[in-house]
């Protein structure tokens, strides 16, 4: 067996640290007017973000030192906690945001269970896929029980209602199934059978229909979604080089949630095409290294976990950018590590810490091992 590298992959770490650092200036600029309007303190939201960003960086390094193999022992507890949190949201009728019961409020802190649940589910299905690999394509003992976990979580999140997160979890789970060599026939049947249910669900939820109709009106030249229109204006204002940090016009009460769901528009306005390109490039490096890592891990659990973490973070980034640029209707998905938000930063940081720990288990390529041996031999003769 080829030897472990036993060092974290810096090309996974550096893009994330760069994104978090970049977020500080963007969130401060995007949130200052809204923060003043809410509290009279222009830096209130920024201080919250700074504290959470610092906690996120701390968690990345802390979790990276804990073997991901321990997760297998606690997967049932994590999954149980995830289901209980979702049931609590459903039954307790806790405070809602825009009609959606997505948050649990404890004292002065808010907690969005979906950010925790998507990773708890991933850990569970990655482990079960690794243990069922010899009979995963046995429909009744392999695939269907695994699919059951996913559908329960997807249903509980969708009824909050949080259709976009439910969709991300469903799609990312199927992608992990694909890497786990589940038959394409089974997954195709699953997708086809879910389409009628998804259509009925969308038709029963006015907030989803409103988003679709607003987007359709926007794309056909009407006024459409106010947020989307203002986001596009922001990109237009930015041009190639941007208007400069802190000089955004759209943040001045024109673009709601400019520090959250539509923060990418502020990046485009203040930093221009080059700023947008750098952000996309940082995410692209992270996704490339994460997918490459998933191919170099000797055990299936680590391989599926690395792939799933990379896909979830990458999908969230792509969806947010597509919304901000008018390519798809609004979804409520944040831009990982850049948008203002507590639980998103915290749990994405924990996930990156897990990914970094997995990277220490990657095997040394034969060519690299030979080069190291030759270099060591050369140094002894000097």
C-alpha positions in Angstrom: 0.0 0.0 0.0 1.3 3.5 -0.9 2.2 5.6 2.2 0.1 8.4 3.7 1.0 12.0 3.0 0.1 12.9 6.6 -0.1 16.6 5.8 -3.1 18.8 5.1 -3.7 19.9 1.5 -2.9 23.6 1.6 -4.6 24.0 -1.8 -7.9 23.2 0.0 -7.1 25.5 3.0 -5.8 28.6 1.2 -8.9 29.3 -1.0 -11.2 29.0 2.0 -9.0 31.3 4.2 -8.9 33.8 1.3 -12.7 33.7 0.9 -13.3 34.3 4.6 -10.8 37.2 4.7 -12.3 38.7 1.6 -15.8 38.4 3.1 -14.8 40.8 5.9 -14.5 43.8 3.6 -17.5 42.8 1.5 -19.9 42.2 4.4 -18.8 45.5 6.2 -19.5 47.5 3.1 -22.8 45.6 2.2 -24.2 45.7 5.7 -23.3 49.1 7.0 -26.4 50.9 5.9 -28.7 48.1 6.9 -27.0 47.8 10.2 -27.5 51.6 10.9 -31.1 51.3 10.0 -31.6 48.3 12.3 -29.6 49.4 15.4 -28.1 52.9 14.8 -24.6 51.2 14.7 -23.1 50.8 11.3 -20.7 48.1 12.4 -23.2 45.9 14.4 -23.7 43.3 11.7 -20.0 43.4 10.7 -18.9 42.6 14.3 -21.3 39.6 14.3 -19.8 38.4 11.1 -16.2 39.0 12.3 -16.8 37.0 15.4 -18.4 34.1 13.4 -15.6 34.2 10.8 -13.0 34.0 13.5 -14.9 31.1 15.1 -15.0 29.4 11.7 -11.3 29.7 11.1 -10.7 28.3 14.6 -13.0 25.4 13.9 -11.3 24.6 10.6 -7.9 24.1 12.3 -9.4 22.4 15.4 -11.5 19.9 13.4 -8.7 19.2 11.0 -6.7 17.7 13.9 -9.4 15.2 14.7 -9.5 11.9 12.7 -12.6 11.8 10.5 -12.8 8.1 11.2 -14.3 9.0 14.6 -17.4 10.3 12.8 -18.4 6.7 11.9 -18.8 5.9 15.6 -21.1 8.9 16.2 -23.1 8.9 12.9 -26.3 7.5 14.5 -26.3 10.2 17.2 -25.7 12.9 14.6 -28.5 11.5 12.4 -30.8 11.2 15.4 -30.1 14.8 16.4 -30.7 16.0 12.9 -34.1 14.3 12.7 -35.1 15.6 16.1 -34.2 19.1 15.2 -36.3 19.0 12.0 -39.2 17.5 13.9 -38.9 20.2 16.5 -39.1 22.9 13.8 -42.2 21.1 12.3 -44.1 20.6 15.5 -43.1 23.4 17.8 -43.9 26.2 15.4 -40.8 28.2 16.3 -40.2 31.7 15.0 -40.2 31.9 11.2 -38.4 33.9 8.6 -40.5 35.1 5.7 -43.1 32.5 6.5 -40.6 29.6 6.7 -39.9 27.9 10.1 -36.2 27.5 9.4 -34.6 28.9 12.6 -34.5 27.9 16.2 -33.9 30.8 18.6 -32.2 30.3 21.9 -31.6 33.4 23.9 -29.9 35.9 21.6 -28.7 33.2 19.3 -30.3 31.7 16.2 -29.6 28.3 14.7 -30.6 27.0 11.3 -30.8 23.2 11.6 -30.6 22.6 7.8 -26.9 23.6 7.8 -26.2 20.9 10.3 -28.6 18.3 8.9 -27.0 18.2 5.4 -23.6 17.2 6.8 -25.1 14.8 9.3 -26.9 13.0 6.5 -23.8 13.0 4.3 -21.8 11.3 7.1 -24.5 8.7 7.5 -24.9 7.8 3.8 -21.1 7.9 3.2 -20.6 5.3 6.0 -23.5 3.1 4.9 -22.4 3.2 1.3 -18.9 2.1 2.4 -20.4 -0.8 4.4 -23.0 -1.8 1.9 -20.7 -1.7 -1.2 -20.8 -5.4 -1.8 -24.6 -5.4 -2.0 -25.5 -1.7 -2.5 -27.3 -2.7 -5.7 -29.6 -5.1 -3.9 -32.7 -3.0 -4.1 -34.3 -4.0 -0.8 -31.2 -4.4 1.4 -28.9 -2.0 -0.2 -30.4 1.0 -2.1 -33.9 1.5 -0.7 -32.9 1.7 3.0 -30.2 4.3 2.1 -32.6 6.3 -0.1 -35.1 6.2 2.8 -32.8 8.3 5.0 -32.4 10.9 2.2 -36.1 11.1 1.5 -37.1 11.6 5.1 -34.6 14.5 5.5 -35.6 16.0 2.2 -39.3 15.9 3.1 -38.8 17.4 6.6 -36.7 20.3 5.2 -39.1 20.9 2.2 -42.1 21.3 4.5 -40.4 24.1 6.6 -40.7 25.3 3.7 -37.1 25.2 2.4 -37.4 23.7 -1.1 -34.0 24.9 -2.3 -32.0 23.3 0.5 -34.1 20.1 0.2 -33.2 20.1 -3.5 -29.5 20.6 -2.8 -29.5 17.7 -0.3 -31.4 15.4 -2.7 -29.1 16.2 -5.7 -25.9 16.0 -3.7 -27.0 12.7 -2.2 -27.6 11.2 -5.6 -24.1 12.4 -6.7 -22.6 10.6 -3.7 -24.7 7.5 -4.7 -23.2 7.7 -8.1 -19.6 7.8 -6.8 -20.6 4.8 -4.6 -21.5 2.9 -7.8 -25.2 2.7 -7.3 -26.9 1.6 -10.5 -27.9 4.5 -12.8 -31.1 2.7 -13.4 -32.1 2.9 -9.7 -31.2 6.6 -9.5 -33.0 7.4 -12.8 -36.2 5.7 -11.5 -35.9 7.7 -8.3 -35.6 11.0 -10.1 -38.5 10.3 -12.5 -40.7 9.1 -9.6 -39.9 12.3 -7.6 -40.8 14.7 -10.4 -44.6 14.5 -9.9 -44.2 15.0 -6.2 -41.9 18.0 -6.7 -44.4 19.6 -9.1 -47.3 19.1 -6.7 -45.3 20.5 -3.9 -44.3 23.6 -5.9 -47.9 24.2 -7.0 -49.0 24.0 -3.3 -46.5 26.6 -2.1 -47.3 30.2 -3.2 -43.9 31.5 -2.2 -42.2 29.2 -4.8 -44.7 30.1 -7.5 -44.2 33.9 -6.8 -40.4 33.4 -7.2 -40.9 31.6 -10.5 -43.4 34.1 -11.9 -41.2 37.1 -10.8 -38.2 35.5 -12.5 -40.2 34.8 -15.6 -41.4 38.4 -15.7 -37.9 39.6 -15.2 -36.5 37.5 -18.1 -39.2 38.7 -20.5 -38.4 42.4 -19.9 -40.9 43.2 -17.1 -40.1 44.6 -13.7 -39.9 41.1 -12.2 -38.1 40.5 -9.0 -37.0 43.7 -7.3 -34.0 42.0 -5.7 -32.9 40.4 -8.9 -33.2 43.7 -10.9 -31.1 45.5 -8.3 -28.5 42.8 -8.2 -28.1 43.0 -12.0 -27.8 46.8 -11.8 -25.0 46.2 -9.2 -23.0 44.1 -11.7 -23.5 46.7 -14.4 -22.3 49.5 -12.1 -19.1 47.6 -11.4 -18.0 47.1 -14.9 -14.5 45.7 -15.3 -12.6 47.2 -12.4 -15.5 48.0 -10.0 -16.4 51.2 -8.2 -14.0 50.5 -5.3 -14.4 49.0 -1.8 -17.1 50.8 0.2 -18.5 52.7 -2.8 -21.4 50.5 -3.7 -24.7 52.4 -4.6 -26.8 49.3 -4.4 -26.0 48.6 -0.8 -27.5 52.0 0.2 -31.0 50.4 0.8 -31.6 49.6 -2.8 -30.7 45.9 -2.6 -32.4 44.0 0.3 -30.1 41.3 1.9 -27.1 42.8 0.1 -24.9 41.3 2.8 -26.5 37.9 2.7 -28.2 36.2 -0.3 -27.1 38.9 -2.8 -23.6 39.6 -1.5 -22.1 38.4 -4.8 -23.7 41.4 -6.5 -21.8 43.7 -4.1 -18.6 41.9 -5.1 -19.4 42.6 -8.7 -20.2 46.3 -8.1 -17.3 47.2 -5.8 -14.6 44.9 -7.3 -15.8 44.5 -10.8 -15.1 41.7 -13.2 -11.8 41.0 -11.7 -13.3 40.6 -8.2 -15.9 38.2 -9.5 -13.3 36.2 -11.4 -11.1 35.9 -8.3 -14.0 34.6 -6.1 -15.0 32.1 -8.8 -11.4 31.0 -9.2 -11.0 30.4 -5.4 -14.1 28.2 -5.4 -12.9 26.4 -8.5 -9.6 25.6 -6.9 -11.3 24.3 -3.8 -13.7 22.1 -5.8 -11.0 20.8 -8.0 -8.7 19.9 -5.1 -11.7 18.4 -3.2 -12.7 16.2 -6.1 -9.1 15.2 -6.7 -8.7 14.3 -3.1 -11.7 12.1 -3.1 -9.9 9.9 -5.7 -6.8 9.5 -3.5 -8.3 8.3 -0.2 -7.7 4.6 0.4 -11.0 3.9 2.3 -14.5 4.3 0.9 -15.9 6.2 3.8 -13.3 9.0 3.5 -13.7 9.0 -0.3 -17.4 9.5 -0.2 -17.3 12.0 2.6 -14.6 14.1 0.8 -16.7 14.0 -2.4 -19.9 15.0 -0.7 -18.4 17.9 1.3 -16.9 19.3 -1.9 -20.1 18.9 -3.8 -22.3 20.5 -1.2 -20.1 23.6 -0.8 -19.6 23.9 -4.6 -23.3 23.5 -5.3 -24.2 26.2 -2.8 -21.7 28.6 -4.3 -22.9 27.9 -7.9 -26.6 28.3 -7.0 -26.0 31.6 -5.2 -23.9 33.0 -8.1 -26.5 31.9 -10.6 -29.3 33.7 -8.6 -27.3 36.9 -8.3 -26.5 37.0 -12.0 -30.2 36.3 -13.0 -29.7 32.8 -14.4 -32.2 31.1 -12.0 -35.0 32.3 -9.7 -34.1 33.4 -6.1 -33.5 30.4 -3.7 -32.3 31.8 -0.4 -29.0 29.9 -0.6 -26.1 31.9 0.8 -22.6 32.2 -0.8 -20.4 29.9 1.4 -17.8 31.8 3.5 -18.7 35.2 2.1 -22.4 35.8 2.9 -23.2 37.1 6.4 -24.5 34.2 8.5 -23.8 32.2 11.6 -24.7 28.6 11.2 -23.7 28.6 7.5 -20.1 29.7 8.3 -19.8 27.5 11.3 -21.0 24.2 9.8 -19.2 24.8 6.4 -16.0 25.5 8.4 -16.5 22.3 10.3 -17.0 20.5 7.0 -13.8 22.0 5.6 -11.9 20.9 8.8 -13.1 17.3 8.2 -12.0 17.6 4.6 -8.6 18.8 5.6 -8.2 15.9 8.0 -9.3 13.5 5.3 -6.5 15.0 3.1 -3.9 13.8 5.6 -4.9 10.2 4.7 -4.4 10.6 1.0 -1.8 8.3 -0.4 1.5 9.4 -1.8 1.7 9.1 -5.6 4.5 6.8 -6.8 6.1 9.6 -8.8 6.1 12.0 -5.9 7.6 9.3 -3.6 10.4 8.6 -6.1 11.2 12.4 -6.4 11.3 12.7 -2.6 13.6 9.7 -2.4 16.0 11.1 -5.0 16.0 14.5 -3.4 16.8 13.0 0.0 19.6 10.9 -1.5 21.0 14.0 -3.2 21.0 16.0 0.0 23.0 13.2 1.8 25.8 13.5 -0.7 26.2 17.2 -0.4 
